[in-house]
Amino acid sequence: MTSARELVVEADGGSRGNPGPAGYGAVVLDAATGETLAEAAEYIGVATNNVAEYKGLVAGLKAARELFPDATVHVRMDSKLVVEQMSGRWKIKHPDMKPLAAEAGRVFPAGRVRYEWIPRERNKHADRLANEAMDAGRLGRRWEPSGSTASLDASAARNAAAPPPSGPPGDARAGAARARAALSGTAGTPSTGAAGASGTPTAGTSAGTSGTSTAGTSARTPGSPAARTSDAGTDTGAGARPTTGDGPNDGLFAAEDATATSSTPVASGDFEAEAGALAPTGHAARTTGATRADAPASTPVQPRGTAPQGWAGPDMGAPATFVLLRHGETALTPEKRFSGSGGSDPELSAAGLRQAEAVAAALAARGTIQEIVSSPLTRCRQTAAAVAARLGLDVRIEQGLRETDFGAWEGLTFGEVRERYPEDLDAWLASPKAAPTGGGESFATVARRVAATRDRLTAAHAGRTVLLVTHVTPIKTLVRLALGAPPESLFRMELSAASISAVAYYADGNASVRLLNDTSHLR
């Protein structure tokens, strides 16, 4: 009977500082009933997030083996890095991770373990244990099962599998119309796309004794008559999620997050970020407005009695998520000169190379990137190469991600263009169809190119997280189209060198802006 037993291992780890004080948590569940069979947690001293996650995986697998040595195991983690590496799809290059991955691979025969990435909202039990271990370590204590308040998420949230996307998102107004029609019939009804969305806690129980300890790890196993009941899905106590996972911004690219924060504005290099008023953007939510590349957008009116768009309605499935990385600085950046695709194609400066390494480290810590696509221009290729070296991924070049051709304005400052071509500059500022002097590209032309590129990439990468290393105009255009904003909004967004933004694209044609101009990794 034990040979047919299937177990679920959920594991997590975190570091308060990355590297910093770190700990892990793991839980073993009965796959058929969802019953908690064992828990493990340990404070491991100073380490990185990824090392803590791997140690949590090893502890969870060993706890499962002690219970049922012949079991098959389904590992679920919210670390894309660990899941992809242990599944054999990503290379393991970091020297601290190689021995841990090898140790995890030896616990069970490879054919009896499978790995699945899950959103962090479905990994709260292991996350809670990791936080408890770090809290105990901060006080100079060992994690004790008897004092644990970790609880299982609602079973529906654990087991619900998101349906695959039904097709390329594109720019379809029909998709937006379908979403609006669906929303109009759900007034006042909470979303049922994910369990627990209404905020109602679901009780879960965890029974156990506090007697099992393996390799310095305290573990709870079933058998104690003193069972506990707590509110599953409720984060209480000192251990909040931001202290664990794949980095300080872990989850901003994941489907459950709908808000984003803007970083402190930093001087931008490609000039289009400087033209007009600069208004730092604070947050954005999924919109269903018209997003045709050259169409003006009107402000949608929310009918009374209906739920806000993006807050309710049918499950959209797993989106294609584009993490939008602007390249690092070049020599032209601090001088605020036009630097497009028709000029000198400058390399990264020393500052730009440092920025590229910093953003590469941040993205590696998150562990969510699955593909890298870059503009053909040198500054983007160099930035993409720094990230690819960290993640062990290849870089694909996409011509559609190149910057605007600024014609005769290439290499000039705004003031110099004003002096030499005042009428052309006024026309360019007034209309997206006006091109720079000397045969450059208009913003309308760039928008059509970027929209076509977006449609190709979303069709090719449905349900995946892709890093696009590109420039100011393509990134702002993708954000503008996702929001259904008018062309003049391009002049009202700040986008710093080496900043990160993110947009998710759903199968019905809708989009959700997750992040804009994040430069926290540069501070």
N, C-alpha and C positions, 0 to 999 in steps of 0.2 A: 504494500500500500504506500510505503514511503517513497518508492521509486516513481510513483505517479504524482507525487505532491508538487504543486506549483506554488512558489512563493513570490512575493513582490518585495523588493528592497527599494526604499526611498532614502536618499542620502543628500546631505548638503554640508557646506562648510563656509566659513567666513573669516575675514580678517579686518580688524578695526584699525586700518591704516594702510594695508596692502603694499608692503608687508607691515604687520603689526600684530598685536595680541590676537591669536586665532584659535578656533575650535571647530569641531565638526559634530554632526548629529546624524543618526541613521535609525530607521525603523524597519522591521521585518513584518510583513502582513501576510495573512492567508489570502491567496488570490481569489478563492471561491467566496469567502465570507467577508473579507475586509478586516477580520479580527487582528488586533495587534498581538504579535507573538513575541517580539523582543524589541528593545530599544537600546541604543548605544550612543554615548556622547563623551567627549574628552576635550579638555583644554590642552593645546599642543605648544604653547609658547608663541614666539614671534615667527610668523610664516605668511605666505601669500594666500589669497583666496583660493587659487587653483590647487595649491598643495593641500589646503584644508579640505577641499572638495574630494580630492583623490583619497585622502586618509579616511574620510567619511564613507566613501565607496568601499574601501578595503574592510573597514570595520563592519559595515552592513553585510557584505558577502560572507565574512567569517562568522558573524552571528547566525546567518542563514544556514551555513554549513554545519554549525554545531547542533542546530535543531534537526535538520533533515539533510544528511550528506549526499543523498541521491536525488535531491529535488532539482527541478528546473527553476530558473530564476529570471524574473522580469525586473530589470533595474530601471527606475524612473528618477531622473534628476533634472533640475532646471539649469544646469551648466551645459550649454551647447558644446563647449570645448571638450569636456570629459566624455560626453556621449559620443561625439563624432570621432574622437581619438580612440576610444575603446571599441567602437564599431569598425575601426579600420579605415575610415574615410578621410581622416585628417592625420597628417604626420605628427609625431611627438618629437619635438626638437629640444625642449627645455630640459637641462640635465637633472633638475629636481623632480621632474614629472616622470621621466623614463623608468626609474626603479619602482615608483609607486604603481605605474600602469602595469609593469611586469608582475608585481606582487598581486594586483587585483586579478590579472589574467590567470594566475596559478591557483586561485582558490577553488574554482570550479572548472571543469572542462569547457572549452570555448563553445561547443555546441549546445551547452545547457544554459547559457546566459544570453539574453538579448537586452538591448538598451533602447530607451525611449526618452526623448526630451519632452518635458512638460512645462507649462507656464509656472512661474513661482507661486501663483495663487493656489496651485494644486500640490505644492510641496511644503506646506506650512508646518506639518508635524516635524519633519527633519530640520527645517529652518529653526523652529522653536527650540529643539534640542541643542542645536549648535549655539544659539544665543545663550541658553542656560549654561552651557559649558564655559563660554567666554565670560559670562557674569561671575561664575564660580571662580574661574582663574583670576579674575580681577581682584577678588577678595582673598586670594591665596588658598582657596579651597578646591576640593575635588568634586566634580559633578556627582550627585547622589540621586538615584532613581526615586527614592522615597520623597524627595522634595520637588520632583518635576511636575510642572503644570502643562507640559506639552500635550496637545490633543489632536486627534485626527480631523481632517477636513470632512465636510459632508461627503458621503459616499458618491453622490451624484457628481460632485465636482471632481472627485478622484477619477472616476471611470468614464466620464463623458468624453468622447473623442470628437474633435471638430471635423466636420465633413470637408473633403478636399474642394478646392475652388472649382467652379463649374466652367470657367473659361477665362480668357484674358480680360482684365478690367477695362483697358482702353480709356476712352474719354466719353463713354456712352451716356447721352441724356436719358436714354430709355431706362438704364439702370437706376438713375436718380428718380425718374418718374415712378418706377416700381417701388422703390424704397418709400417715397412719399405716400404712395397709395397704401402701402402696408402700415405705415405709421398712423395714417388718418383713422385706421380702424382699431387702434390700440390705445386710445386716449386714457391716460391714468393707469395704464397697465405696466408694471415693471417688466423689464427685459427678462426673457427666459433663456437667453443665449448661453448663460453659464450659471451653474448652481450657486446659490448664495447671493445673486445680484441684487435681490430685494433687501438685503441687509438682515434677513431673519436668521439668527444662529441656529445651527442644528447640533443637537447633543451627540457626543461620541463618548464611548467609554474606553478606559484603558486599565486593565487589571494587571497586577504583577507583584513580584517580590523583589526585594533589593539585595539580592545575594550573588548575582553572577557577575564576574569581572574577568575579562580576557585581555591580555597584553596591555595592561594599564587602562583599560576601558571599562567603565561601569555600564552594565547592561541589565535591563529589566526583562524578566521572562514571566509567562503566565503561571498562575497557580496560587496566588494569594487570595484569601477570602475578602480582603479589603479592597474592593473595587472603587474607582473614582469616576465621577461624571463631571464633564466640563463642557463649555460652549465651544464646539468645533468651529474653526475659522475665526476665532476672536484672538487678536493679538493683545496680550496684556503683559504687564511687567516691564522690565528694563530692556528686554531684547526686541528691538524693532527690526523689521526686514532690511532697512538700508545698511545694516552692519554686516550682512552676509550676502553671498551670491557672487556674481562675476565682476563686481567693481562698484564704485560709488554711484554710478548711473545705471546699474544692471536693471534690465526690464523696461527701459524707456523705449526699446524697439519692439517690445513684446505686445501681443494683441490686447492685453487687458488694460494697458495704460492709454489714457486719452488726454493727458495734459503734458505740457512741456514748459520749461523755463528758459528765459533768455539770459545770456551771460552779459557781463559788463562790456559795453562797446569797446572795441579795439580798432585802431586805425586800419582801414581796409586798403588793399592795394589796387585791384582792378577797379577802374574808376566808377563803373556803374553803381557800385555800392555807395558812392559819395554824392552822386547827383541828387538834388532835391533834398527834402526834409528826411531825416533819419529818425524813425520811431522804433525803439527796441520793442520787440514782440514778446508778450508775456505768455500767452497760451493759445491753443487752437484745438478745435474739435472736428469730428467728421462732418463734412458738408455735403449737400446734394445739389448745389447750384450748377449752372451751366459752366462747362470748363473747356469749350472749344477754344483752340489756341488763339484765335483772333476775335473772339466774341466779347462784347462788353458784358459785364455781370451786373445784374440788379440785385438789390437786397431782398431776400425772401421774407415774406411775412408769415409769422407763426400763427396759425389759426388758434383761436381760443379753445381750451379744453383738450388740446392735443399735446402729446409728449414732445419735448424738444428733439429736433432731429439729431440722430447719433446717440441718443440716450435710451432708446427703446426700439423694438422691432425685431425682425427675424435675424437668426444667426447668419453672419456673412461668410462664414468659413475662414480658413487660414489665409491671411493676406500675403501678397508679395510685399516685403518691406524693403525700401531703399534707404540705406544709411548714406547720407549725402555729405561727403567730406570735401571741403574746399582745400586746395593745395596750400602748402606752406609759402612763406614770403619769398619773393625774389628781390633783386636790387631795386626794382621799380615800385615795389609795394609801399615802403614808407614814404616815397616821394609822391604817391597818389597819381601815378601816370596811367593813361589808358594802356592796357596790356591785354590784347586779344589774340586772335589766331592769325592775324595778318602782319604781325610785327616780327620781332627778333627772336621769339621763342626762348626767353631767358631761363636759366637754371635756377634752382633754389639757392638762396644765399646761405651763409653759415647759420643765421637765425632760422631760416626756413628748414634747414636740415635738422636742427634741434627740435623744431615744432613737429616735423614728420616723425621723429623718434618718439616724442611724447605722445602723440596721438596713436601711434602704433602700439605703445605699451598700454594705453587706455583701452583700446579695442581688443587687445589680447586678453586683458583682465576681464572684460565683459564676456568674451567667448561666444558671441552670437553670430559672427560673420561667417557665411558659407561660401560666398563667391566674391571676387573683386573684379570690377570693370573700371577702366580708366579712360580719360581723354587722351588723345595722342600727343598732346603737348608735353614738353620735357618736364616742366614743373609738376605736372600731375603724375607722370610716369615715375619720377623720383619719389614723390610722396607715397604712391601706391606700392612701390618696391619696398619701402621701409615697413609698411604694414604687412605685405605679403611675406617678408622674411620672418616676421614674428609669428604669423599664423600658419606658415607652411603651405600657403596657397599660391596658385598661379594668377597672373594678371592678364585679363583679356582687354584688348584695345577696342574702343567704340568711337568711331569718328563723330557720331552725333552728339557726343558730350563735349566737343571743343568749344572754346569761348567764342563770343561774337567777333567778327572781323570789323575792327574800328577804322579801316581804311586809312586815310591820311592823318587820322588823329592818333595813330599808334605811337606810343612813346611820349606823347605830349601831356601836360597837365591840363586841368580844366581851364585855368586862366589863360594858358597859351592857345587853346582852342578858341576861347572867347575872343581873344585878340585877332586871330587869323581868320576864323570862319564864323563870325557872329550870327549870320543869318541861318547857316546850316545848323548851328548848335541850337538856336531857338526852335527851329522846325523839329529837330530831333527830340527836344524836351517836350514839345507840344503833341507829338503824334508818334505812336509805335510803328507807323508805316514809313516814317522818315529814316533814311539811311545816313550814316556819317559821310563826310566829304570823301570823294575819291572812290566810290564804289564799294563801301563797306556794307555790312548787313543791318537791316532794320530789326527792331525787337520783334516785330510781327513775323519776319522771316525766321528768326531764331526760335520763336515760340513754336512754329510749325515743325521745325527740325527736331526740337526737344520733345514735342508731343509724340512724334512718330517714333523717336528713339525709346521713349517711355513705354509705348505700346508694345514694341518688339521685346523689350526687356521684361515687362510684366508677364507677357505670354510665355517667355522662355524660363522664367524663374518663379512661377506661381507657387505660393506657399513657402518661399525661401527668403532669407535675409541676405541682401546683396549690398556690398559697399560700392558706391559710385564715387570715384575720385574725379572731381571736375572743378568748375569755375563759378564765379559769382552769378553770371547771367543764367546759365542752365539751372543752378540750384534755386535761384529766386523764381525762375519760370515754373519749375516743378511745384514749388510751394504755392505760387499764384494760381496755377491751374487747379491744384488740389482744393484750394479755398474758394474757387470761383470768383476770385478778385479781379478788378479791372487792371489793364496794363499799367496804369500810373502807379500801382502799388509797388512796382519794381523799385521806384525811387524812395520808398518808405520802409525798406527793410535794411537792417544792418547785417552784414555777413563778414566776419573777420577771417583772416588767414588761419588755416588749419582748424576751422570751426566745424562742428558736427551738427547736422540737421537730420530729420528722419520723416518719411512719409510712407504710410501703408496703403496699398491698393487692393480693393476687394473685387471679388468675381462679378459683382453686379454693376461695376462702374463707379462706385463711390471711393472716396479717398479720405484718409485721416492724417492730419499733420501732427506728429508726435513730439517733435523737438525742433528748435530753431536757434542757430548760432550759439551752440554750447561750446565754451572754451575753458571749462573747468579743469581740463587735463593740462592746460598750459600755465596754470597758476602755481 
